[in-house]
């Protein structure tokens, strides 16, 4: 269920439960001879709860963000005082009832002032109970303080969550900025080698690099992209890296399963593939790189395995912690929706990543 829909359901459910308090707590609820909304004190009490609910959202959406968060504390307190006054006096104005008339000193008689009919025996207890209802300035003060405190805590918690989310987004953007230059670094190295050899493959390689850079610039800022676009990016990257391979390299790359209609976070797979080429490709040694991507139902599984044929890299090729950065991105982008296992021996490095797609 979408988070915004869950939020609406929580607010609606909470509001209904809150408005049920004066109904369920009324002593006349079980009186078959009495309709609650025919009793003036109950109408007044219920209206006070409606005003308290309205105040909750006024405080949540307006007073706290516009005054408290902006450190305009005097206006914030003044706003609370105005709301309290409205909630205290408006119910008496909208639903007035004469307490002296309802509760005469001598008790109820067969005749009532102004022609009001005497209450039936079934209603006598109801009137008697309402006689002892506290005024709003008494029992209602704690209700106002409780509602104002609750709205304050909910709003502050929402603000902290929003700030944390923005912080995580900033961190993810920073991690992307660390990862992306490494792609460019490796592909430029390949193009440099092609130009030195004056290879006919250079123009096509430049087109592939252009496509990769276009993808990075236009797609990497999005939360989700088409899985096919991500796989096209990987294919271009592999095509450029294969220019460095010779006959001594064993390479396998497979993609199986339905791709159309699937989405994935951009640049979430490539760091593991890039790492395999980075440490598993050496023309002077027997190299082996195996990459398998499979899609089944809503699950994507990628296995990347390579021989460790390079133990040290030139300083200019050391550009950061690509795998560790991607691990952090996975924890943020796919919380409890991914599994990452890394098995490393003296000669083999293997990564298995499982992601539940959307």
N, C-alpha and C positions, 0 to 999 in steps of 0.2 A: 504494500500500500504506500503511495507517495507520502512524503513527510508532511507536505502542506495539508493533505487531506486528514492525516492523523491529528494534526494540530487543530483543525476545525472540529473534528469529532470530540476531542478532549474538552474544548471550550464549550461546545453545545451541551455535552453531558454534564460538565461541572455547573453550568448555569441552571440546568433543569434540576439538578440535585439541590442546589442552593435555594431555588424558589420553592422546593418542596418542604423546606424546614418549617415555615410558618403553618403549612397545612398539616404536616405530620405531628407537630407539637401543639396544635390547638386542642384544648380540652373538649371542644364541641365536635370533634371529628367523628366520634362514634355515636353522636346524638341523632337518631333517625328523624326527629321532629324539627331539626334545624338545618338550614342550608348555610354553609359557612359564609358565602358572599352576601347573605342577607343580614349578617351581624356587622354593625358599624365598626366595633373595635378590631375585628378580623380584617375587614377591608383596609383599615388604616395600617395594621401591622403588615399585611401582604404588600401594600404599596411601598412601605418603608424598605422591604426586602428588594423590591424592584428597583428602587432608587439606589440602594447599596450596590446592586449588580451593575447599574449604569455607572455609578461612581468608580467601581473596579476598573472598567475599561477607559473611563475618562482619565483616571490616574495612570493607567498602564500606557495608553497611547499618547497622552498629551502632557499631563503635569510632570511626570518623571522625566521623559526625554527632553521636553522643552525648558524646564526650569531646574530640576535637580541635577541632571547630567551636565547642564551648562553652568552649574554653580550659582544659580539665581535662587538662593535658598529662601530669601524673604518672600518672593513671589510664590514659591512652592508651598510654604507654610500658609500664606494667605489663601492660596487656592484650596488647600485642605480645609481651612476654616470656613470658607464660603460653601464648600460642598457639605460640610457637617451641618451648617445652619440650614441649608436647603432641605437636607434629609430629615432634620429635626422638626421643622415647622411646616413644610409643604403638605405632609399627610394630614395634619390637623386642618389645614385650609381646604384641601380637596375633599376630604371625608370627615367633616365635622360631626361630632356627637356630644350631647350634653350629659356629662357624667352625673350631675346632680339630678337630672330628670331620670336617668337610667337607674340610679341608686338613691332613692329618697331616704331621708334619715329614719323614717318609720317603717321602712321595708316596702314591699310591693302591696298595692291594694287593688280592688276590683276596678277602679277607675284611674286613668292616667291623664296627665296634663295634656291640653291641646287635643283631646279626643283620641290619644294613642291607645290602642287596645291593650289590655293587661296581658302579660305574657302567660302562655299556657304552662301547665305544671312541668311539662317536659323541657321548657326553656328556662325555667327559674334557675336551675343549677348553672346553666351556661352563662346567664347574666351575672350570677353571683361570682363565678370564676373570673370573668373578664373584669369584674370590679377591682380585682387585685393585680391587674396587669400593670407593670411598671411603666412610667413615662419613658420616652426615648432618651432623655438626658440621664436616666438612671441605667436601666438594663441595656439600652441601645448604644451607649458610649463604647462599651467593649466590642460590640459588633462592628462599629465604624473603625475602631483601631485594628481589629483583626483583619477586616477587608483591606484596609489601606496597607497594612504590613504584608499581607499575602500578595497584593498586586505589586508592591515594591520588590519583594523577593523574586517573584516570577520575572519581572522586567529586568532586574539586575542579572539574574541567571541567564536570561536570553541574550543580554548584552555581552556577558562574558563568553558565552558559547559562540556568538557571532565574531567576537574578537579572536577567539582561538581558531575558528574556521578561516578567517582572513590570514592569520599567522601561518597556518598550514598551507594555504594556497600560495603565499609568498615563498615559503620554503620549497614547495614543489616547483614553482617557477625558477627558483635559484638552482635547484637540482637539474632541471632541464637545461638551464644555461651552462651547467658544468658538463653535461653529457653531449649536447649537440656539437660543440666545437671538435670533439674527438672524431665524430663522423667525417666532418669536413677535413680534418687533418689527415686521416687515412686515405680518403679518396684523392686528395690533392697529391699525396705521395705516389699513388698509382698513376695518376695523369702525368706527373713529372717523369716517371719511368717511361711511359709511352712516348712522350715528346722527345726524350733522349734517343729512343730507338726509331723515331719517325714512323711509328706504327700506323697502319691504316685503320686500326681500331680506335684511334684517338678521337675522331669526330663523334662516333657513337658513344664513346665513354663520356664525352663532354655533355651530350644530350641527357645521358642517364644522371650525371651529376646535377645538371640543371633541374631535372625532375625531382631529385632528392631535396635540393635546396628549396624548391618551390613548396614541397610538402612540409618541410620544417618551418618555413616562414608563414604559410597560410593555414596549416592544420594543427601544428603542435600546441597552439594556445587554446584549442577546444578541449572540452572535457571528454568528449567521445567522437570518434571518427569511424567511418566504414571500415570493417575488417579487411575488405579487399584493398583499400587504399594503403593500409599498413603493410599488407603482404606485397603489394607492388613496390613499396619503398624498400622492403627487405630484399626483393628480387633484384632491384637496381643495385643495391649495396653489394649483394653477392656477385653479380655480374662484374662489377668493378674489381672486387677482390680476387676473382678467379683469373684475372689478368696476371696476377702474381704467381699463380700455381704452375707447377711443372708436372711431368709424368710421374714423379715420385709421390705426389700427393693423392691421397684417397679422399674423395669428397662425395657426399650424398646429401641431397636436400629434397624433401618430399612434403607435400601439403595434401591432406585428405579430408574429406567431409564437406558439408555445405557451408559456403562462405557468404552467399548473398543474404542481405538483410541483417547480418550480425554487426555489432559495433564493439569497439574496444578503445581504451585510452591510448592516445598516440605515443609512439616511441617507447612503449613499455616492453616490447619483445627484443628490439634490436640490440640493446646493450649486451645481452648474453651471447648473441651471434657475433657481435663485434669483438667480444672478449675471446671467443674461440679462434677467430682469425688472428687476433693480436698475439696469442700465446701458442697457437697450434699450427702456424704456417711458417715453415723454414725450408728453403730450397736445398739446404745442405744436409737435411735429415729427412727421414721417412715420416711424413706427416699424414694425419687422418682427422677429418672433421665430418661429423654426422649431425645433421639437423633434421628433425622430424616434427611437423606441426599437424595435429589432427583436431577436427571439430566434430563433436558428437553431442546432439541435443544442444544444451546451453553451456557446454563445457569445452574449453580449449585446452589442449595439452601440448606442451612443447618440450622436447628433449634435445639438448645440445651436448654433444660429447666430442672432446678433442684430445689428441696426444699433447703432452706438455713438452714441446720441443724448443721453447725459448724460456729461459729462466731469468734473463735480465734484458732490459730494454734501454735504448739510448735515452738520455734525459729529455730530449725533445718529444719523445713519444709517451712519456709519462704525463698524463693529463688529468688525473683524478681517480676517484674511486667509483667507477661506473657501475659495477655490480651492487655495491653497498648502497649507492644512491638510488638505484632502481628498487632495491629491497624496501627502502623508506617510502618511495612513491607507491609501491604496492600496498603497504600498510595503510596509507592514506586513501588511495583511490579504490581499493578492493578490500576493505576491512571485513574479515571473516568470510571472504569470497575468493580466496586464493590459497594456494599451497606452493611453497617454494622449498625444494630440497637440493642441496649441493653436496655431491660426493667427490672427494678429492683423494687421489693416491699420489704416489711418487711420479707416476707416468701419465695418469688419466685425470681429466677434469670433466665432470658431468653435472649438468643442471637439468632439473625437471620442474617445470612450472605448470601449474593447473590454475586456470582462471574461469570463474563462472561469468559468462557473458550476459549482456543485457539485450 
